[in-house]
């Protein structure tokens, strides 16, 4: 398949003081340096979604809120996703969960990976994201990037506030594996969908 998968890097936090921009820009740079995918940043700050209040998922009834429809159109343009996952109280952020709930058909049969961060590397939040993804009929990669422990505190504004490049050597191997898997699954799901037509 000659087509390159189009991948969205979805920033999963909207707080004014969020840390998410550092890992988002770093993983976007890694993805854009490859020649087997096209990656773009999708920031939830640019999608002021209401709390989910539709009569049903858009799998069953068209959404009525214009922002929800715009979000679904945005999500639908991509063949796969890289979620930037902050861990809040052992789970994903409320804004990311809400964004996931606002769409259904557009996520289906598409792969995702993540760059997760927090004291435990965002691992608990990522496990929740994977469970949500299964329910949305998505495909999770096995590998992901985790920024935790000393690395997280070294680059956190509440810690050493160093540049992410100072811990990059610890992140590059898992980033390569996660992106390799994402491209494989994106091409596989794209081919399967094309065969259905």
PESULSUL-V629133 format. One record per residue. N is the residue number from 1. RES is the residue in three letters. SS is DSSP state (H for helix, E for strand, - for the rest). BURIAL is + if it has 16 or more other C-alpha atoms within 10 Angstrom, else -. D_LAST is the distance of its C-alpha to the last C-alpha in whole Angstrom. Layout:
# PESULSUL-V629133
((N RES SS BURIAL D_LAST) (N RES SS BURIAL D_LAST))
This chain:
# PESULSUL-V629133
((1 UNK - - 15) (2 UNK - - 18) (3 UNK - - 17) (4 UNK - + 19) (5 UNK E + 18) (6 UNK E + 20) (7 UNK E + 22) (8 UNK E + 24) (9 UNK E + 28) (10 UNK E + 29) (11 UNK E + 32) (12 UNK - + 33) (13 UNK - + 37) (14 UNK - + 38) (15 UNK - - 42) (16 UNK - - 44) (17 UNK - - 45) (18 UNK - - 42) (19 UNK - + 42) (20 UNK H + 38) (21 UNK H - 39) (22 UNK H + 40) (23 UNK H + 37) (24 UNK H + 35) (25 UNK H + 36) (26 UNK H - 37) (27 UNK H + 33) (28 UNK H + 32) (29 UNK H - 34) (30 UNK H - 33) (31 UNK H + 29) (32 UNK H - 30) (33 UNK - - 32) (34 UNK - - 29) (35 UNK - - 27) (36 UNK - + 24) (37 UNK E + 23) (38 UNK E + 24) (39 UNK E + 26) (40 UNK E + 27) (41 UNK E - 29) (42 UNK E + 29) (43 UNK E + 32) (44 UNK H + 32) (45 UNK H - 35) (46 UNK H - 33) (47 UNK - - 32) (48 UNK - - 34) (49 UNK - + 33) (50 UNK - - 35) (51 UNK - - 35) (52 UNK - + 32) (53 UNK - - 33) (54 UNK - - 30) (55 UNK - - 30) (56 UNK - - 27) (57 UNK - + 25) (58 UNK - + 22) (59 UNK - - 20) (60 UNK - - 22) (61 UNK - - 24) (62 UNK - - 23) (63 UNK - + 26) (64 UNK - - 29) (65 UNK - - 30) (66 UNK H - 29) (67 UNK H - 30) (68 UNK H + 27) (69 UNK H + 25) (70 UNK H - 26) (71 UNK H + 25) (72 UNK H + 22) (73 UNK H - 21) (74 UNK H - 22) (75 UNK H + 21) (76 UNK H + 17) (77 UNK - - 18) (78 UNK - + 18) (79 UNK - + 16) (80 UNK E + 19) (81 UNK E + 23) (82 UNK E + 27) (83 UNK E + 29) (84 UNK E + 33) (85 UNK E + 34) (86 UNK E + 38) (87 UNK - + 39) (88 UNK E - 41) (89 UNK - - 43) (90 UNK - + 41) (91 UNK E + 38) (92 UNK - + 35) (93 UNK - + 37) (94 UNK H - 36) (95 UNK H + 35) (96 UNK H + 32) (97 UNK H + 31) (98 UNK H - 31) (99 UNK H + 29) (100 UNK H + 27) (101 UNK H + 27) (102 UNK - + 26) (103 UNK - + 23) (104 UNK - + 20) (105 UNK - - 17) (106 UNK - + 17) (107 UNK - + 18) (108 UNK - + 16) (109 UNK - + 15) (110 UNK - + 16) (111 UNK E + 20) (112 UNK E + 23) (113 UNK E + 27) (114 UNK E + 30) (115 UNK E + 33) (116 UNK E + 36) (117 UNK E + 39) (118 UNK - + 43) (119 UNK - - 46) (120 UNK - + 43) (121 UNK - + 41) (122 UNK - + 39) (123 UNK H + 38) (124 UNK H + 38) (125 UNK H + 36) (126 UNK H + 33) (127 UNK H - 33) (128 UNK H - 33) (129 UNK H + 30) (130 UNK H + 28) (131 UNK H - 29) (132 UNK H - 28) (133 UNK H + 24) (134 UNK H - 24) (135 UNK H - 24) (136 UNK - + 22) (137 UNK - + 19) (138 UNK - + 20) (139 UNK E + 21) (140 UNK E + 24) (141 UNK - + 25) (142 UNK - - 29) (143 UNK - + 31) (144 UNK - + 32) (145 UNK E + 35) (146 UNK E + 38) (147 UNK E + 41) (148 UNK - + 43) (149 UNK H - 47) (150 UNK H - 49) (151 UNK H + 46) (152 UNK H + 45) (153 UNK H + 49) (154 UNK H + 50) (155 UNK H + 47) (156 UNK - + 48) (157 UNK - - 50) (158 UNK - - 52) (159 UNK - - 52) (160 UNK - - 53) (161 UNK - - 50) (162 UNK - - 50) (163 UNK - - 47) (164 UNK H + 44) (165 UNK H - 44) (166 UNK H - 47) (167 UNK H + 45) (168 UNK H - 42) (169 UNK H - 43) (170 UNK H - 43) (171 UNK H + 39) (172 UNK H - 38) (173 UNK H - 37) (174 UNK H + 35) (175 UNK H + 33) (176 UNK H + 32) (177 UNK H - 31) (178 UNK H + 29) (179 UNK H + 27) (180 UNK H + 27) (181 UNK H + 25) (182 UNK H + 23) (183 UNK H + 21) (184 UNK H + 21) (185 UNK H + 19) (186 UNK H + 17) (187 UNK H + 16) (188 UNK H - 15) (189 UNK H + 13) (190 UNK H + 11) (191 UNK H - 10) (192 UNK H - 9) (193 UNK H - 7) (194 UNK H - 5) (195 UNK H - 6) (196 UNK H - 4) (197 UNK - - 0))
